[in-house]
Amino acid sequence: MDVGMMMIFSSYGWEEGTDGQMWEEELRLAEIAADLGFDCLWSAEHHFNDYSFAPDNLQVMTHLAAKYPNIDVGTAAVILPWHDPIRVAENAAVLDLLSNGRLRLGFGRGLARREFEAFRLNMDESRVRFDEAAPMIVDALQTGFIEGDGLYYKQPRTEIRPRPQHSFDGRIYAVASSEESVISAAKLGAHVIMFADRPWEMRLPAIERFRDLHREYHGTEPPHVMLTDFVICGTDLEQCEQEAKEYQGKFVESNFYHYEFLGEHFQTVKGYDSYQQKAEIARAAGHDGAVSGFMEAASWGTPDRILRGLEDRRELIGEFELNVAFRFGGTPFDVAERGLKLFAKEVLPVLKSW
């Protein structure tokens, strides 16, 4: 199994230090992961708020690729409506050249109204912008030329310099929670990225739909889905359960706040119907119900308990890639470091053997 570590750069629920200290500690976790045998370092892209503030994950990954030459680097994800496609293609080509083909390039379309508003963009346009930009970028990294004649991106045929040096086959990823995003990811031939935010039985239909669509569009077996997990790992099960309730619970709270899941706006924003359904479920379940569902999906506890949960997940949905975050929802650095090191020692070798 391929196992990466996810970097969120979040200070929600963490009142102890500055943005700089948060970044320093997150980068320290990346150093530990690079030394302990993880396959890839991943980072989100988010802006302006303590939910997550990693405004340029390609820049972060350029830094990490230079420091740690024996691990891949990935974006989960570059939010395409917030960027010009030609700049994403250029920056990806540069990073991939500098890292000697170690970039895994993940795309997303964005979900937080507050981020779209700060960029002076209309969320109604996000689906079309994504569906125009993503194939333009993938084609540019395959051919060395970018062009487009869509509604939003009328790009004259232009050569990418430095020319892409390595094939991106198998290295394109796309976040997909909605039906439309699953279709878009399948058309790209991308690995789907999904998050441990609801019981996996609820995710299974979308995963199977993605696999069927990939076979239909490409005539090949689909790439593994990448599941991004939020892990509390320790030797004391009771303590881990309390920590999971606190920090995974605070992360759920941060999602409610940042994405405004308890608001009504998703029913009026084009292309976000599935999130309106999630908002209705969240309102019905309340905070405690949402936390319970999250804890059912995410991994917490002793290494043995975590492994049993991942085995059950694999039995349900089949083979997958794993991307693990150890710091979220105000998790103290010492708890994140403890979990990372114990996971690497006792869980990671077993996963590698699958």
C-alpha positions as YAML, in Angstrom:
chain: A
units: angstrom
residues:
- id: 1
  name: MET
  ca: [0.00, 0.00, 0.00]
- id: 2
  name: ASP
  ca: [1.13, 3.52, -0.79]
- id: 3
  name: VAL
  ca: [0.97, 5.71, 2.35]
- id: 4
  name: GLY
  ca: [1.50, 9.46, 2.50]
- id: 5
  name: MET
  ca: [1.30, 12.13, 5.20]
- id: 6
  name: MET
  ca: [-1.11, 15.06, 4.85]
- id: 7
  name: MET
  ca: [-0.19, 18.57, 5.99]
- id: 8
  name: ILE
  ca: [-3.13, 20.85, 6.78]
- id: 9
  name: PHE
  ca: [-1.45, 23.90, 8.41]
- id: 10
  name: SER
  ca: [-4.41, 24.58, 10.70]
- id: 11
  name: SER
  ca: [-4.57, 26.59, 13.90]
- id: 12
  name: TYR
  ca: [-8.29, 26.16, 14.53]
- id: 13
  name: GLY
  ca: [-8.63, 25.24, 18.20]
- id: 14
  name: TRP
  ca: [-4.93, 25.88, 18.80]
- id: 15
  name: GLU
  ca: [-4.33, 28.98, 20.90]
- id: 16
  name: GLU
  ca: [-0.72, 28.48, 21.88]
- id: 17
  name: GLY
  ca: [1.38, 30.21, 19.26]
- id: 18
  name: THR
  ca: [1.82, 32.16, 16.04]
- id: 19
  name: ASP
  ca: [1.25, 31.23, 12.42]
- id: 20
  name: GLY
  ca: [5.00, 30.89, 12.09]
- id: 21
  name: GLN
  ca: [5.19, 28.43, 14.95]
- id: 22
  name: MET
  ca: [2.36, 26.38, 13.46]
- id: 23
  name: TRP
  ca: [4.18, 26.17, 10.14]
- id: 24
  name: GLU
  ca: [7.47, 25.32, 11.84]
- id: 25
  name: GLU
  ca: [5.87, 22.44, 13.71]
- id: 26
  name: GLU
  ca: [4.01, 21.16, 10.66]
- id: 27
  name: LEU
  ca: [7.26, 21.14, 8.69]
- id: 28
  name: ARG
  ca: [8.89, 19.25, 11.56]
- id: 29
  name: LEU
  ca: [6.25, 16.53, 11.15]
- id: 30
  name: ALA
  ca: [7.10, 16.40, 7.44]
- id: 31
  name: GLU
  ca: [10.76, 15.87, 8.32]
- id: 32
  name: ILE
  ca: [9.86, 12.99, 10.64]
- id: 33
  name: ALA
  ca: [7.59, 11.39, 8.02]
- id: 34
  name: ALA
  ca: [10.28, 11.67, 5.35]
- id: 35
  name: ASP
  ca: [12.73, 9.88, 7.63]
- id: 36
  name: LEU
  ca: [10.33, 7.10, 8.66]
- id: 37
  name: GLY
  ca: [9.36, 5.58, 5.33]
- id: 38
  name: PHE
  ca: [6.22, 7.35, 4.13]
- id: 39
  name: ASP
  ca: [5.81, 7.43, 0.35]
- id: 40
  name: CYS
  ca: [4.63, 11.00, -0.16]
- id: 41
  name: LEU
  ca: [4.16, 14.34, 1.58]
- id: 42
  name: TRP
  ca: [0.87, 16.04, 0.72]
- id: 43
  name: SER
  ca: [-0.56, 19.49, 1.40]
- id: 44
  name: ALA
  ca: [-3.95, 21.13, 1.10]
- id: 45
  name: GLU
  ca: [-4.52, 24.58, -0.40]
- id: 46
  name: HIS
  ca: [-6.51, 26.98, 1.76]
- id: 47
  name: HIS
  ca: [-6.45, 30.71, 2.36]
- id: 48
  name: PHE
  ca: [-7.06, 33.47, 4.88]
- id: 49
  name: ASN
  ca: [-8.46, 31.53, 7.87]
- id: 50
  name: ASP
  ca: [-7.29, 29.39, 10.76]
- id: 51
  name: TYR
  ca: [-9.17, 26.37, 9.34]
- id: 52
  name: SER
  ca: [-6.11, 25.95, 7.12]
- id: 53
  name: PHE
  ca: [-3.62, 28.41, 5.68]
- id: 54
  name: ALA
  ca: [-1.42, 26.88, 2.99]
- id: 55
  name: PRO
  ca: [-1.97, 29.36, 0.15]
- id: 56
  name: ASP
  ca: [0.58, 27.86, -2.27]
- id: 57
  name: ASN
  ca: [1.08, 24.14, -1.88]
- id: 58
  name: LEU
  ca: [3.25, 23.86, -5.00]
- id: 59
  name: GLN
  ca: [5.66, 26.27, -3.33]
- id: 60
  name: VAL
  ca: [5.58, 24.24, -0.11]
- id: 61
  name: MET
  ca: [6.29, 21.07, -2.03]
- id: 62
  name: THR
  ca: [9.18, 22.64, -3.93]
- id: 63
  name: HIS
  ca: [10.79, 23.37, -0.56]
- id: 64
  name: LEU
  ca: [10.15, 19.83, 0.74]
- id: 65
  name: ALA
  ca: [11.29, 18.16, -2.48]
- id: 66
  name: ALA
  ca: [14.63, 19.93, -2.15]
- id: 67
  name: LYS
  ca: [15.06, 18.97, 1.52]
- id: 68
  name: TYR
  ca: [13.99, 15.32, 1.22]
- id: 69
  name: PRO
  ca: [15.14, 13.72, -2.05]
- id: 70
  name: ASN
  ca: [13.77, 10.24, -1.33]
- id: 71
  name: ILE
  ca: [10.06, 10.98, -0.95]
- id: 72
  name: ASP
  ca: [7.35, 12.08, -3.38]
- id: 73
  name: VAL
  ca: [5.48, 15.35, -2.91]
- id: 74
  name: GLY
  ca: [1.84, 15.98, -3.73]
- id: 75
  name: THR
  ca: [-0.93, 18.57, -3.81]
- id: 76
  name: ALA
  ca: [-4.28, 17.63, -2.30]
- id: 77
  name: ALA
  ca: [-5.19, 19.81, -3.92]
- id: 78
  name: VAL
  ca: [-4.49, 22.84, -6.14]
- id: 79
  name: ILE
  ca: [-7.89, 24.57, -6.33]
- id: 80
  name: LEU
  ca: [-8.13, 25.27, -10.04]
- id: 81
  name: PRO
  ca: [-10.81, 28.02, -10.12]
- id: 82
  name: TRP
  ca: [-8.45, 30.18, -8.05]
- id: 83
  name: HIS
  ca: [-5.58, 29.93, -10.57]
- id: 84
  name: ASP
  ca: [-4.83, 30.55, -14.22]
- id: 85
  name: PRO
  ca: [-4.27, 27.12, -15.83]
- id: 86
  name: ILE
  ca: [-1.14, 28.21, -17.66]
- id: 87
  name: ARG
  ca: [0.52, 29.20, -14.37]
- id: 88
  name: VAL
  ca: [-0.42, 25.88, -12.73]
- id: 89
  name: ALA
  ca: [1.07, 23.99, -15.69]
- id: 90
  name: GLU
  ca: [4.27, 26.05, -15.60]
- id: 91
  name: ASN
  ca: [4.72, 25.74, -11.85]
- id: 92
  name: ALA
  ca: [4.03, 22.01, -11.91]
- id: 93
  name: ALA
  ca: [6.54, 21.53, -14.73]
- id: 94
  name: VAL
  ca: [9.20, 23.41, -12.77]
- id: 95
  name: LEU
  ca: [8.61, 21.46, -9.56]
- id: 96
  name: ASP
  ca: [8.56, 18.16, -11.42]
- id: 97
  name: LEU
  ca: [11.84, 19.00, -13.13]
- id: 98
  name: LEU
  ca: [13.50, 20.05, -9.86]
- id: 99
  name: SER
  ca: [12.25, 16.95, -8.07]
- id: 100
  name: ASN
  ca: [13.15, 14.56, -10.90]
- id: 101
  name: GLY
  ca: [9.58, 13.40, -11.46]
- id: 102
  name: ARG
  ca: [8.41, 13.16, -7.84]
- id: 103
  name: LEU
  ca: [5.34, 15.42, -8.06]
- id: 104
  name: ARG
  ca: [1.85, 13.97, -7.68]
- id: 105
  name: LEU
  ca: [-0.46, 16.70, -8.94]
- id: 106
  name: GLY
  ca: [-3.89, 16.84, -7.34]
- id: 107
  name: PHE
  ca: [-6.73, 19.18, -8.35]
- id: 108
  name: GLY
  ca: [-9.87, 20.41, -6.59]
- id: 109
  name: ARG
  ca: [-12.62, 22.92, -7.37]
- id: 110
  name: GLY
  ca: [-13.10, 24.52, -3.93]
- id: 111
  name: LEU
  ca: [-15.97, 24.59, -1.49]
- id: 112
  name: ALA
  ca: [-15.67, 27.52, 0.92]
- id: 113
  name: ARG
  ca: [-17.74, 30.55, -0.02]
- id: 114
  name: ARG
  ca: [-15.49, 32.84, 2.04]
- id: 115
  name: GLU
  ca: [-12.45, 31.87, -0.08]
- id: 116
  name: PHE
  ca: [-14.26, 32.42, -3.38]
- id: 117
  name: GLU
  ca: [-15.46, 35.81, -2.18]
- id: 118
  name: ALA
  ca: [-11.94, 36.90, -1.20]
- id: 119
  name: PHE
  ca: [-10.74, 35.99, -4.70]
- id: 120
  name: ARG
  ca: [-13.71, 37.92, -6.15]
- id: 121
  name: LEU
  ca: [-14.95, 34.77, -7.90]
- id: 122
  name: ASN
  ca: [-18.44, 33.33, -8.30]
- id: 123
  name: MET
  ca: [-18.87, 29.81, -6.89]
- id: 124
  name: ASP
  ca: [-21.45, 29.15, -9.61]
- id: 125
  name: GLU
  ca: [-18.57, 29.07, -12.10]
- id: 126
  name: SER
  ca: [-16.40, 26.56, -10.22]
- id: 127
  name: ARG
  ca: [-17.52, 23.39, -12.00]
- id: 128
  name: VAL
  ca: [-17.09, 24.79, -15.51]
- id: 129
  name: ARG
  ca: [-13.78, 26.42, -14.57]
- id: 130
  name: PHE
  ca: [-12.49, 23.12, -13.18]
- id: 131
  name: ASP
  ca: [-13.69, 21.10, -16.16]
- id: 132
  name: GLU
  ca: [-12.00, 23.52, -18.56]
- id: 133
  name: ALA
  ca: [-8.76, 23.96, -16.65]
- id: 134
  name: ALA
  ca: [-7.95, 20.41, -15.54]
- id: 135
  name: PRO
  ca: [-7.70, 18.80, -19.00]
- id: 136
  name: MET
  ca: [-5.78, 21.83, -20.29]
- id: 137
  name: ILE
  ca: [-3.17, 21.35, -17.57]
- id: 138
  name: VAL
  ca: [-2.96, 17.58, -17.96]
- id: 139
  name: ASP
  ca: [-2.58, 17.92, -21.75]
- id: 140
  name: ALA
  ca: [0.09, 20.59, -21.27]
- id: 141
  name: LEU
  ca: [2.12, 18.33, -18.99]
- id: 142
  name: GLN
  ca: [1.79, 15.49, -21.49]
- id: 143
  name: THR
  ca: [2.49, 17.40, -24.70]
- id: 144
  name: GLY
  ca: [4.44, 20.49, -23.63]
- id: 145
  name: PHE
  ca: [1.77, 22.83, -25.07]
- id: 146
  name: ILE
  ca: [-1.28, 24.40, -23.44]
- id: 147
  name: GLU
  ca: [-4.34, 25.70, -25.25]
- id: 148
  name: GLY
  ca: [-8.04, 26.17, -24.61]
- id: 149
  name: ASP
  ca: [-11.16, 27.68, -26.11]
- id: 150
  name: GLY
  ca: [-13.65, 27.40, -23.28]
- id: 151
  name: LEU
  ca: [-16.03, 29.84, -21.68]
- id: 152
  name: TYR
  ca: [-13.49, 31.07, -19.13]
- id: 153
  name: TYR
  ca: [-10.07, 30.07, -20.49]
- id: 154
  name: LYS
  ca: [-9.39, 31.10, -24.07]
- id: 155
  name: GLN
  ca: [-5.75, 30.16, -24.13]
- id: 156
  name: PRO
  ca: [-3.75, 30.50, -27.37]
- id: 157
  name: ARG
  ca: [-1.54, 27.49, -28.03]
- id: 158
  name: THR
  ca: [1.58, 28.17, -25.97]
- id: 159
  name: GLU
  ca: [4.65, 26.09, -25.24]
- id: 160
  name: ILE
  ca: [5.44, 25.30, -21.62]
- id: 161
  name: ARG
  ca: [9.06, 26.07, -20.73]
- id: 162
  name: PRO
  ca: [10.87, 24.34, -19.19]
- id: 163
  name: ARG
  ca: [9.34, 21.53, -21.17]
- id: 164
  name: PRO
  ca: [7.84, 18.76, -19.00]
- id: 165
  name: GLN
  ca: [10.57, 16.18, -18.49]
- id: 166
  name: HIS
  ca: [8.62, 13.18, -17.14]
- id: 167
  name: SER
  ca: [5.35, 11.44, -17.90]
- id: 168
  name: PHE
  ca: [2.52, 12.30, -15.52]
- id: 169
  name: ASP
  ca: [0.75, 8.99, -16.17]
- id: 170
  name: GLY
  ca: [-0.49, 7.73, -12.82]
- id: 171
  name: ARG
  ca: [0.41, 10.99, -11.08]
- id: 172
  name: ILE
  ca: [-2.79, 13.01, -11.55]
- id: 173
  name: TYR
  ca: [-5.27, 13.18, -8.65]
- id: 174
  name: ALA
  ca: [-8.62, 14.91, -8.17]
- id: 175
  name: VAL
  ca: [-10.75, 15.55, -5.10]
- id: 176
  name: ALA
  ca: [-14.22, 14.09, -5.66]
- id: 177
  name: SER
  ca: [-17.10, 14.17, -3.21]
- id: 178
  name: SER
  ca: [-19.97, 15.11, -5.52]
- id: 179
  name: GLU
  ca: [-21.33, 13.10, -8.46]
- id: 180
  name: GLU
  ca: [-20.07, 15.77, -10.88]
- id: 181
  name: SER
  ca: [-16.57, 15.64, -9.42]
- id: 182
  name: VAL
  ca: [-16.49, 11.85, -9.68]
- id: 183
  name: ILE
  ca: [-17.34, 12.16, -13.38]
- id: 184
  name: SER
  ca: [-14.66, 14.82, -13.91]
- id: 185
  name: ALA
  ca: [-12.01, 12.72, -12.14]
- id: 186
  name: ALA
  ca: [-12.89, 9.66, -14.19]
- id: 187
  name: LYS
  ca: [-12.62, 11.61, -17.45]
- id: 188
  name: LEU
  ca: [-9.15, 12.83, -16.41]
- id: 189
  name: GLY
  ca: [-8.02, 9.30, -15.61]
- id: 190
  name: ALA
  ca: [-7.10, 10.62, -12.16]
- id: 191
  name: HIS
  ca: [-6.84, 8.99, -8.79]
- id: 192
  name: VAL
  ca: [-9.88, 10.11, -6.79]
- id: 193
  name: ILE
  ca: [-9.15, 11.78, -3.44]
- id: 194
  name: MET
  ca: [-11.75, 11.28, -0.72]
- id: 195
  name: PHE
  ca: [-11.72, 12.27, 2.94]
- id: 196
  name: ALA
  ca: [-12.61, 10.29, 6.06]
- id: 197
  name: ASP
  ca: [-15.54, 12.51, 7.01]
- id: 198
  name: ARG
  ca: [-18.44, 10.03, 6.91]
- id: 199
  name: PRO
  ca: [-18.90, 6.24, 7.22]
- id: 200
  name: TRP
  ca: [-17.30, 4.43, 4.30]
- id: 201
  name: GLU
  ca: [-20.53, 2.64, 3.43]
- id: 202
  name: MET
  ca: [-21.79, 6.07, 2.38]
- id: 203
  name: ARG
  ca: [-18.74, 6.59, 0.16]
- id: 204
  name: LEU
  ca: [-18.85, 3.18, -1.52]
- id: 205
  name: PRO
  ca: [-21.43, 4.00, -4.25]
- id: 206
  name: ALA
  ca: [-19.36, 6.99, -5.44]
- id: 207
  name: ILE
  ca: [-16.17, 4.89, -5.42]
- id: 208
  name: GLU
  ca: [-17.83, 2.15, -7.47]
- id: 209
  name: ARG
  ca: [-19.29, 4.77, -9.81]
- id: 210
  name: PHE
  ca: [-15.80, 6.22, -10.35]
- id: 211
  name: ARG
  ca: [-14.35, 2.81, -11.16]
- id: 212
  name: ASP
  ca: [-17.12, 2.02, -13.64]
- id: 213
  name: LEU
  ca: [-16.75, 5.41, -15.36]
- id: 214
  name: HIS
  ca: [-12.96, 5.05, -15.63]
- id: 215
  name: ARG
  ca: [-13.38, 1.69, -17.36]
- id: 216
  name: GLU
  ca: [-15.97, 3.20, -19.68]
- id: 217
  name: TYR
  ca: [-13.86, 6.25, -20.60]
- id: 218
  name: HIS
  ca: [-10.41, 4.64, -20.79]
- id: 219
  name: GLY
  ca: [-10.86, 0.89, -21.20]
- id: 220
  name: THR
  ca: [-8.39, 0.20, -18.41]
- id: 221
  name: GLU
  ca: [-8.60, -0.69, -14.74]
- id: 222
  name: PRO
  ca: [-8.99, 2.44, -12.58]
- id: 223
  name: PRO
  ca: [-6.21, 3.75, -10.36]
- id: 224
  name: HIS
  ca: [-6.57, 3.28, -6.63]
- id: 225
  name: VAL
  ca: [-8.66, 5.81, -4.75]
- id: 226
  name: MET
  ca: [-6.64, 7.84, -2.24]
- id: 227
  name: LEU
  ca: [-8.33, 8.09, 1.16]
- id: 228
  name: THR
  ca: [-7.22, 10.96, 3.37]
- id: 229
  name: ASP
  ca: [-7.53, 10.01, 7.02]
- id: 230
  name: PHE
  ca: [-7.28, 11.92, 10.31]
- id: 231
  name: VAL
  ca: [-5.44, 9.83, 12.85]
- id: 232
  name: ILE
  ca: [-5.01, 9.78, 16.61]
- id: 233
  name: CYS
  ca: [-2.58, 6.98, 17.50]
- id: 234
  name: GLY
  ca: [-1.31, 5.94, 20.91]
- id: 235
  name: THR
  ca: [-0.79, 3.01, 23.28]
- id: 236
  name: ASP
  ca: [-3.68, 3.83, 25.65]
- id: 237
  name: LEU
  ca: [-7.01, 3.14, 23.95]
- id: 238
  name: GLU
  ca: [-9.12, 5.09, 26.44]
- id: 239
  name: GLN
  ca: [-6.84, 8.11, 26.17]
- id: 240
  name: CYS
  ca: [-6.91, 7.94, 22.36]
- id: 241
  name: GLU
  ca: [-10.70, 7.84, 22.37]
- id: 242
  name: GLN
  ca: [-10.84, 10.98, 24.49]
- id: 243
  name: GLU
  ca: [-8.28, 12.69, 22.24]
- id: 244
  name: ALA
  ca: [-10.23, 11.65, 19.14]
- id: 245
  name: LYS
  ca: [-13.45, 13.08, 20.58]
- id: 246
  name: GLU
  ca: [-11.64, 16.32, 21.33]
- id: 247
  name: TYR
  ca: [-9.47, 16.85, 18.25]
- id: 248
  name: GLN
  ca: [-11.48, 15.05, 15.58]
- id: 249
  name: GLY
  ca: [-14.51, 16.72, 17.12]
- id: 250
  name: LYS
  ca: [-12.86, 20.13, 16.91]
- id: 251
  name: PHE
  ca: [-11.94, 19.38, 13.28]
- id: 252
  name: VAL
  ca: [-15.60, 18.64, 12.52]
- id: 253
  name: GLU
  ca: [-16.47, 21.95, 14.16]
- id: 254
  name: SER
  ca: [-13.89, 23.71, 11.98]
- id: 255
  name: ASN
  ca: [-15.45, 22.15, 8.88]
- id: 256
  name: PHE
  ca: [-18.89, 23.35, 9.93]
- id: 257
  name: TYR
  ca: [-17.48, 26.84, 10.44]
- id: 258
  name: HIS
  ca: [-15.24, 27.14, 7.39]
- id: 259
  name: TYR
  ca: [-17.61, 25.61, 4.84]
- id: 260
  name: GLU
  ca: [-20.78, 26.98, 6.49]
- id: 261
  name: PHE
  ca: [-22.45, 23.57, 6.34]
- id: 262
  name: LEU
  ca: [-25.24, 24.78, 8.59]
- id: 263
  name: GLY
  ca: [-26.08, 27.59, 6.19]
- id: 264
  name: GLU
  ca: [-28.58, 27.56, 3.34]
- id: 265
  name: HIS
  ca: [-26.38, 28.83, 0.52]
- id: 266
  name: PHE
  ca: [-25.54, 25.44, -1.04]
- id: 267
  name: GLN
  ca: [-29.10, 25.09, -2.31]
- id: 268
  name: THR
  ca: [-28.64, 28.22, -4.42]
- id: 269
  name: VAL
  ca: [-25.06, 27.68, -5.65]
- id: 270
  name: LYS
  ca: [-24.78, 25.93, -9.00]
- id: 271
  name: GLY
  ca: [-23.11, 22.51, -8.89]
- id: 272
  name: TYR
  ca: [-23.13, 22.02, -5.11]
- id: 273
  name: ASP
  ca: [-26.33, 20.00, -4.71]
- id: 274
  name: SER
  ca: [-24.55, 17.14, -2.94]
- id: 275
  name: TYR
  ca: [-23.24, 19.54, -0.31]
- id: 276
  name: GLN
  ca: [-26.74, 20.81, 0.35]
- id: 277
  name: GLN
  ca: [-27.61, 17.20, 1.16]
- id: 278
  name: LYS
  ca: [-24.60, 17.00, 3.48]
- id: 279
  name: ALA
  ca: [-25.69, 20.26, 5.12]
- id: 280
  name: GLU
  ca: [-29.16, 18.84, 5.73]
- id: 281
  name: ILE
  ca: [-27.66, 15.69, 7.27]
- id: 282
  name: ALA
  ca: [-25.41, 17.84, 9.46]
- id: 283
  name: ARG
  ca: [-28.32, 19.91, 10.70]
- id: 284
  name: ALA
  ca: [-30.36, 16.78, 11.44]
- id: 285
  name: ALA
  ca: [-27.52, 14.98, 13.25]
- id: 286
  name: GLY
  ca: [-26.20, 17.99, 15.08]
- id: 287
  name: HIS
  ca: [-22.61, 18.40, 16.23]
- id: 288
  name: ASP
  ca: [-22.52, 15.23, 18.34]
- id: 289
  name: GLY
  ca: [-23.96, 13.11, 15.55]
- id: 290
  name: ALA
  ca: [-21.52, 14.54, 13.03]
- id: 291
  name: VAL
  ca: [-18.59, 13.84, 15.35]
- id: 292
  name: SER
  ca: [-19.78, 10.25, 15.87]
- id: 293
  name: GLY
  ca: [-19.98, 9.73, 12.11]
- id: 294
  name: PHE
  ca: [-16.53, 11.23, 11.64]
- id: 295
  name: MET
  ca: [-15.01, 9.02, 14.35]
- id: 296
  name: GLU
  ca: [-16.60, 6.00, 12.71]
- id: 297
  name: ALA
  ca: [-14.85, 6.83, 9.44]
- id: 298
  name: ALA
  ca: [-11.49, 8.10, 10.71]
- id: 299
  name: SER
  ca: [-8.74, 6.11, 12.42]
- id: 300
  name: TRP
  ca: [-7.99, 6.37, 16.12]
- id: 301
  name: GLY
  ca: [-6.69, 4.18, 18.92]
- id: 302
  name: THR
  ca: [-3.87, 1.73, 19.32]
- id: 303
  name: PRO
  ca: [-1.95, 0.52, 16.26]
- id: 304
  name: ASP
  ca: [-3.86, -2.77, 16.44]
- id: 305
  name: ARG
  ca: [-7.24, -1.04, 16.47]
- id: 306
  name: ILE
  ca: [-6.24, 1.22, 13.58]
- id: 307
  name: LEU
  ca: [-5.05, -1.75, 11.53]
- id: 308
  name: ARG
  ca: [-8.28, -3.66, 12.13]
- id: 309
  name: GLY
  ca: [-10.25, -0.63, 10.98]
- id: 310
  name: LEU
  ca: [-8.17, -0.28, 7.82]
- id: 311
  name: GLU
  ca: [-8.57, -3.99, 7.11]
- id: 312
  name: ASP
  ca: [-12.35, -3.61, 7.38]
- id: 313
  name: ARG
  ca: [-12.17, -0.60, 5.06]
- id: 314
  name: ARG
  ca: [-10.16, -2.55, 2.49]
- id: 315
  name: GLU
  ca: [-12.62, -5.44, 2.67]
- id: 316
  name: LEU
  ca: [-15.47, -3.01, 2.00]
- id: 317
  name: ILE
  ca: [-14.06, -0.87, -0.80]
- id: 318
  name: GLY
  ca: [-11.06, -2.80, -2.13]
- id: 319
  name: GLU
  ca: [-7.47, -1.63, -2.46]
- id: 320
  name: PHE
  ca: [-6.71, 2.03, -1.83]
- id: 321
  name: GLU
  ca: [-3.92, 4.51, -1.21]
- id: 322
  name: LEU
  ca: [-3.79, 6.14, 2.21]
- id: 323
  name: ASN
  ca: [-2.94, 9.72, 3.13]
- id: 324
  name: VAL
  ca: [-2.73, 10.39, 6.86]
- id: 325
  name: ALA
  ca: [-3.01, 13.67, 8.76]
- id: 326
  name: PHE
  ca: [-1.79, 13.68, 12.36]
- id: 327
  name: ARG
  ca: [-2.47, 17.32, 13.21]
- id: 328
  name: PHE
  ca: [-5.92, 18.92, 12.95]
- id: 329
  name: GLY
  ca: [-8.57, 20.43, 15.20]
- id: 330
  name: GLY
  ca: [-6.06, 21.85, 17.65]
- id: 331
  name: THR
  ca: [-4.07, 18.65, 18.12]
- id: 332
  name: PRO
  ca: [-1.00, 19.56, 20.22]
- id: 333
  name: PHE
  ca: [2.34, 18.97, 18.56]
- id: 334
  name: ASP
  ca: [3.39, 16.31, 21.09]
- id: 335
  name: VAL
  ca: [0.20, 14.30, 20.43]
- id: 336
  name: ALA
  ca: [0.71, 14.57, 16.65]
- id: 337
  name: GLU
  ca: [4.40, 13.62, 16.92]
- id: 338
  name: ARG
  ca: [3.60, 10.66, 19.20]
- id: 339
  name: GLY
  ca: [0.95, 9.42, 16.78]
- id: 340
  name: LEU
  ca: [3.16, 9.86, 13.72]
- id: 341
  name: LYS
  ca: [6.10, 7.96, 15.21]
- id: 342
  name: LEU
  ca: [4.00, 5.11, 16.61]
- id: 343
  name: PHE
  ca: [2.03, 4.80, 13.35]
- id: 344
  name: ALA
  ca: [5.30, 4.67, 11.39]
- id: 345
  name: LYS
  ca: [6.73, 2.04, 13.71]
- id: 346
  name: GLU
  ca: [3.79, -0.34, 14.06]
- id: 347
  name: VAL
  ca: [1.16, 0.42, 11.41]
- id: 348
  name: LEU
  ca: [3.16, 1.50, 8.37]
- id: 349
  name: PRO
  ca: [5.18, -1.74, 7.98]
- id: 350
  name: VAL
  ca: [1.99, -3.80, 7.98]
- id: 351
  name: LEU
  ca: [0.33, -1.55, 5.41]
- id: 352
  name: LYS
  ca: [3.42, -1.81, 3.21]
- id: 353
  name: SER
  ca: [3.05, -5.57, 3.23]
- id: 354
  name: TRP
  ca: [-0.53, -5.47, 1.88]
...
